[in-house]
Amino acid sequence: MKEKKGISQKENLLDRAGTLELSANDFQMELAAEVITKTGVRGEAAAIAMNKHVAKDVRQTMKARGATMPEDLPVEPPISEVKKRLKKQTRAAIDLAKADLSTEKLPPS
């Protein structure tokens, strides 16, 4: 999957996923956990098999509904870049708010 999306082996695949891909992954994991619990699956091998079965069902549903498959979704910027951008934007917003406060005229006391 990393190779297909052009992501280096060192990077975490989920750090480059968008909201749709993350939510599909989360849904599949939560559904698998629910099914494993409700059906009383015991043992690691059986739980892994059930997880794969649920993942296959989720993918089939996505495909049947015409959704873009996770491997075909665009790669998002690295999370480290997003964090830097947000920090810079937050700093700029704080500086702007401070500047607004310093130029604001206070009513006489």
C-alpha positions, 0 to 999 in steps of 0.5 A: 500500500505504501509503495502504491501511494508513494509513501516511504517505508519509514512513514506511518500510513495512517499519518498520510491518510485523509478523513475518509480513509481514517473513518473507513479504517476506524469503522472496520476496526470497531465493527470487527471488535463488535462482531468478535465480542458478540460472536464469542470468537476465542483465540488470536488466529480466530480473531484475526480471521474474523477481522479479515472477514469484516474488512472484506465485507466493508470493502465490498460495501464500499465498492458496491456503493461506488466509493473510492477505495482507500488505496485510490484516495489521495495521499495527505501531507505528512502530519508533521507539516500539518502540525507546523502549519497549524502552529504558525497559523495559531501564532499569527492569530495570537499576534493579530489578536494582541495587535488588535487589543493594543490599538483598541481604545478603552473607555474612560474609567 
